[in-house]
Amino acid sequence: MRPTVLFYNPISTSRGKQRLPLSLMAVSAVIADDYDIEFIDANIVDDPATMIIERAKATGAKLLAVTVMPGPQLRQAVPVCKAVKAALPDLTILWGGYFPTNHPDVILRSNFVDYIIQGQGEAPFRQFVDRLHTGGSLTDIMSLGYRENGTACINDRAPNVPMNSLPWFPYEKIDVERYVGKSYLGERVLSHNTSFGCPFACNFCAVVALANRRWLPESAERVANIAEYMYDNWHIDGLEFHDMDFFVNEGRTAEFSERIAHKHDDNIKWWGLGRVDTLMSYSDDTWEKMKRSGAKMFFMGAESGDDETLKRMNKGGKASTNMTLALVERMKHYNIVPELSFVMGNPPDPAADIDSTIRFIRKIKQINPATELVLYIYTPVPQEGSILMDEATRLGFRFPDTLEEWASDEWSKKSMRRDPGTPWFKDNVRRRVRDFEQVVNAYYPTVTDMRLTGKTRSMLQGISSWRYRMEMYQWPYELKALQRIVHYRRPETTGF
């Protein structure tokens, strides 16, 4: 009888919007031939703690592997893992993902998480699972974090493994049909990661520590084969690529686009994340190939309406506000929707930063009204040499000392970058972002909300037009009341 390993995916979205647990599928793939694997996904299970305890007892599992990001996942993972450890003290609990990479000490100070793995997890995870079940030292595994005599110890990172050397996700081990969703892309949409990491070092981004500026891609042929496999088995018409940067290599993008174009009665519509400067560097020929292949929307971090702030963010490359304006105009020509995120309220003068970005967003909307907006508020991430992090620390910012504090309502909001609660950020400044968001989303209703009719869109624009024209964003009570009736929503990144 083969040993069982349990995988727990803490809740990350509302019911009905669940996506495949890609990070867990990736690490489970390296052991799937030799171990029985079971997924407990809190996005489709109401009581994950009870199910984990029941399945561990029934299978005799020795290991619970958990993926954890700040926000809703961390908020649920803390009480669930505490309950599991209290009920099953001999069950080893291992965390991986963004949060353990960025905040290892606070996890290893807890008494209910035994180990963490940092960075790319597949190779060290395979080693860990084998030694846990067959014997041998656990503490010399690369990328592993553990406690020794009450002290947190972090081993050196394991060498990265090329994505093409790793096995395909074990789709046969999960009920994929439960993750087929409906979105702007189509009626039957699934998701995939085609790469690990990102070669850039934006100093507000948690991915930098995870990948150490490495980008490891699957080949265009492998990505196209996976898309074809999903089409054949689950009849998808939409595919989201959740890479931190899908578009790093133009040749790969062009080849992938050629491989999937017109292979079916209609193209699979697809979505991916990239950078403004990278996409602007693409040739017209590549843009034509992406359009013919079914590219529908690209998510990019425009981040700020001020070039000096972009430099402070360490955006790198040739990123600039003028380039963002040029890109949204270019995408209008190819009928691909730009989805832009902005990180607003950066220190040392958050109010001025917000005002400049609001003015810039108005320019973007004038050029390409279909542009989607995702507005975040700056929240620090731990990163050596980050000007923004250093400034935040000087102004009194600190991270929590315990997992329980991280899991609190206050820090859950901060992690979602909607309400940072940072020492320098006043509530009236936060309200300015949200009030503007309310007005601009009424005046330019998101194209991805398929529930809105033409008549409804005209009504929203009519009611909000005076505010938008006069730049009167404060206290939009009539729009908040209207939202309860019409349920128009703010744009949300398809991938996050």
N, C-alpha and C positions, 0 to 999 in steps of 0.2 A: 504493500500500500504506500503510495507516494505521500510525502509530507504536504501539508497545506500552508500556504501563506495568505494572510488576509490583507487587503488594501482598502483603506478608508479615504474617501474623498469628501472633505467637509463642505458644507453648503456654500455656494458662491453666487447663486442667482435664484430668481423666483420660479416656482413650479411651472412647468410648461416651457421654460426657456433653457432647460439643462442641455449641456453639450457633453460630448464624449470626454471622459476624464483622461485627457491625452498624456499628461505627465505620468500618471500611474500606469497607463497602458504601455508607455515607453519603457519604464523600468521593469514591469512585469514580463515584458517580451523576452528579456534575457534569461529568465528562469522557467518560462512556460513549458519547455520540453521535459523538464525534470521534476517539476512541482505542480501540485494542484493550486490554482489561484482563484480567489474569490474577491469580488468587488462589493463594497458597501458604500453606496453613493447617497449622501444625505440630500442631494438634490431630487432624489426620487424615493427616499426612505424617510419616514416620519421620525423614527426613534433609532438613530444609528448606534447609540451606546448599547441598548438592549440587544440589537441584532449582532453587534460585534461579540458581545459576551456569549450569546447563544451559539453563534457559529464557531467561536474559539473552543467552547466546551464540546460541541458536537464533533469537531474535526481534530481536536488535539493540537491546533495550530500553536506554534511557538512565537510567531512574529506578527505584529501589526505594523504595516508600513503606511505612513500618512504624508500627504502633500499639503503644504501650508503656505498660504499667502496672507499678508496683513489684511484686516477688514473682516468680512463675514466668515471667511474660512477660519481664521485664527480665533475669532470670537466663539465659534462652536467647537473647534478642536480642543481648546483648553478644558472646558467642563466635560466633554465626552471622554477625552483621554484620562482625566482624573478619575472619572467613574469606572472606566475599564480597568485602570491600574488598581483601584481599590478592590474591585471584584476579583481580578485575576492578577495578583502581584507577580506571578512568574511569567506572564506574557511579556515578551520584549516589545517595547514601543520605539519605533524609529521614525524620525521626521526628516523630510527633505523638501526642497523648494526654495523660493525666494527668501522667506523669513528665516529659516535656519542658516542660510548663507550670510545674511546681513546681521543677524542678532544671535549668534551662537551662545554667548555667555548666559544670557537671560534664560534660555531654554535649559541649558545644562545645570543651572542652579535649581531648577524645579525638581520635584521628587516623583514625577510621573512620566517623564520622557527619558528613556535610557540612552539613546544615541541619536546623532544627526549625521547626515551626509551633505556635504557642500558641493556646489557646482554641478557639472554633468554627472549624473548618478549611476548610469547603467553598469559600468565596470566595477566600481566599488560595491555596488549593491549585490551583484552576483557573488562576489567574494564573501560579503557579509553573510548572505543567506547560506552559502555552502558551509562556512565555518560554524555558524550557529547550529546547523543540523548534523554536522559530521565531526565537529571538534576542531580545536586549534585556537590560537590567539585571535581575539577580535580587535585588540587595540593597536595593531600595527597596520591596519588597512588604510590605504591612502584616502584622503578626503573625509575621513571619519572624525567626528567629535564625540567625546565621552568624558565621564567624570573619573578622576583618580585621586583618592584621598581628599575628596571634597573640592578639588580644583578642576576647572574646565580645561581639557586638553584638545587641541585641534591639530590633526596630522596634515602634512603637506598634501597639496592637490594631486590627484591622479592625472596622468596624461589623458588628453582628450582622445576620444574614439571617433573616427569618421562615421558619419551617419549611414553611409552605404554599407558599412561593416556590421551594422546592427540589424537584428531581425525586424520584420514587419510587426506592427502591433497585433496582439492576439485577439482579433475581432471575434473569433469563434468562442471566446471565453466570456463575452458580454452580450447583453441583449441590445444590439445596436439600434433596432427599430425604435426603442424608447427614446433615443436621442435624435431621431429625425425631426427637424423643426421646420417652421414656416417663417419666412422673413422677406425682406425686400428682394432677396436673391431669387427666391422661388418657393414652391409648395413643399419640396422635400430637400432639406438642407442638412448637410453634415459638416464636420470640421476636421482639420488635420494640421499638424506641425511638420514643416518640411525642412527645418533647420534648428540649430541650437545656438543661442547667443547673438551677439551684435558686435561689430568691430569698432563702434564709436563709444564715447565716454561722456555723454551728457550728465551733468552733475546733479540732476534731480531724479535720475533713473536708477531703480533698484537692480536692473539687469547687469550693470557694469561689474559688480562684485561676483555675480553668478558665473559669468563667462570670461572675465578678465580680458575683454575686448577681442575674443575669438569668435568667429562665425563659421559654423560647421554645417554645410548644406547637404541635403539629399540631391542626387543628380536629377536633371530635368526628366530623364527617362523614368526613373523610379517614381517621381511625383505623378507623372502622367499615368503610369501603370496603376498607382493607388487610386487616382481619380476614376479610372476605367473600372477598377474592381468595385468601387462604391456604386458606380452607375449600374453595373451588372447585377449586383446583389441587393441594392436598396433603392434602385431607380431614382437616384438623386438628380435634381435639376439645379442645385446650388451647392457651392463648396466654399467654406471660410478657411483661410490659411492664417493660423494664429501665431506665426513666427513673429519674433520681435523685429525682424526686418526681412521680409520676403524678397526684396528687390536689390540686394547688395550687388549681385552679379548680373549684368545685362544679358550676357550670352545665355545664362541659364534660363532667365525669364523669357527670352525670345524663343529658345528651343522648346520650353514647356508650352508656350502659347501655340506654336506650330503643331505640336504633337496632339493637343486636345481640340484644335479648331475643327468644327464640322464633322466630328466623329460620330455624332448622333443626329437625330432629326433636327434638334436644336442644340446649341451649345450649352454646356454646363456654365451657369453664371458664377463668377467667382469674385472674391474679395480678399485683399491682403494689406499688410502694414508696411510702410516704407518711409523714406526721407524725402523732403522736398528737393534738396540739391541732387540726390541720386536720380530721382525720376526726371528732373529737368535735364540731366545729362544724357538721357536715353535718346536715341535717334528716332526720327519720324517713322522709320521702317518698323522699329520695335513697338512703337505706340500703335501702329496699324495692326500688327500681329496680336497685341493684347486686346485690342478692340474686337477683332475678328474671332478671337478665342472665347469671348464671353465675359471679359473683364467688366465689372459693373460699378465697383466703388473701391477707392483706395483710402486707407486711413493714414494720416501723416501728422507728425508733431510740428505744427507751425510755431507753437509755444508762446510767442510774444510779438507785439507790434512795435518793438523798439530794438534796433540793431545792437545797441550797447548791451542790452539785457541778454540778447542771444549770445554775445561773446562771453558774458559772465556765466551763462549756462553751459559753456564749453560745447556748443552745438557742433563745432568743427566744420570741416569741409568749406563750402562756399555759401552756407545758409545765410539768407538775408530776407528782409521783408519784401524787397523788390522781386526776389526770386519766387516767393510765395505768391505774389500777385500774378506773376507770369505763369506759374504752374496752374492756378485755378482757371486762367483764361485758356491755357492749352488743353486742359481736361474738358472744358466746355466744348471745344472743337471735336473731341473724340467721344463725347457723350458718356464720359465716365465721371461719376460723382466724386468730388473731393470731400473727404471727411477729416476735418482739421481739429486737433486738440490744442488748447491753450492752457498754460500754467500761469495763472494770474496772481497778483499780490506778492511779487518777489521782494525780498528785503534789498536795500534798506528803506525804500519808500514805496510801500505796497499800493497806496492810493494813486500815486503818479503812474505806477506801472499798469494798474488797471485802466486808468483813463486813456493811456496811449494805446493799449490793446483794443479797447472799445472803439476808438477812432479807426484803428486798422481793420477791425472786423467789418465796419461799415463800408470801407473801400472794397473789401473782398466780396461782400454781398452785392455791391453795385456792379462788379465785373461778372460774377457768376452766382446768381441768386440761389442756385441749387446746392451750394456748398453747405455741408452739415457742420455744426459746431458742437464740440464737447468742451465745456469750460470747467477746468479744475482750479483749485486754489493751492498755492505752493505749500508743500509739507516736506520738511527735510528728510533726506535719506543718508545713511552713514556712508561716506565716501572720502577717502584720503585726498587732501588737496582741493576739496570742493570750496570755492569761494562762498557759495550760498550757504553751505553747511557751517563753515567757519563764522560767517556773519550771524547765522541763526543762533549758534552757541554763544556768541558774544552778547546777543540780545536776551539770553536767558532760556533758550530752548534746551530740553533734555528728553531723552527717551525713557520709557518706564523701566523700572528695576525688576519687575516680576511679570510673569505671564498673566497673572490675574489682572494686573493693571492694564496690560495690553488688550485683554479681552473685555474691558469695560466699555460702556456706551460711549464715553468721551473719546477713547482712543480708536474705537471702531470708526467713528465719524472722521477723525483725523486721517486715518489710513485710507479712507475713500476719497480724500482730497475735496470734500464738499464743505467741511466746516473745520478748519485746521486747529483753531484754538491756540495758535502760537502767540507768544508774549507780545509781539509787535503788531498783531493783526486785530484791529478793532472791529466790533460787530457791525458798525455802520458801513465799513468798507466791504465786509462780506456781503451785506445786503445789497450793496451797489452791484456786485457781480450777479446775484440771483435776480434782482429786479430787471437788470438789462437782459438777462437770459430769458426772462418771462416775456419781455416785449419783443425781442428779436425773433423768438420762436413763434410768436403769434403773427408778426408781420411777414415772416418767411417760414411758413409751416414746413416741417421736415418732409422731404420727398419719400423717406423710407416708411412713413406711417401710412399704410395702405388703407386704413379705416376712414381717412378723411376724404370726403367727396369734394368736387370742384366748388360746390355751393358753400360748403363749410369753410374751405380755404379762403374764399372771397369774404365771408363774414368775419373770419379772424383778422384778415388784413385790414378790412374796413374799420373794425373797432380799435385796432392798435395803431392805425396809420398816423393819427395826430401825435401820439407819444413818440413814435419813431422819427417822424419828420422834425419835431421840435426838441428831440433828445431829452424828453421828460420821462425818465425811467422809474423815478421814485414812487413807491407805494402803488403798484398797479393792481389795486384791489379788484377792479372790474374784470381783469384778465384772469386773476386767480379764481374768481367766482365762475367765470366762463369755463375754465378748465375742468371744473367739477361736472359741468354739463356735457361739454364736447369731448373731454378727455384727450385733448391734443397733448402731445408729449414733447419733452426736450429730446433732441437727438442723443442717442447713446451709441458708443462704438459697438459695432457688430461683434467685435472680437474680444472685448474685455468683459 
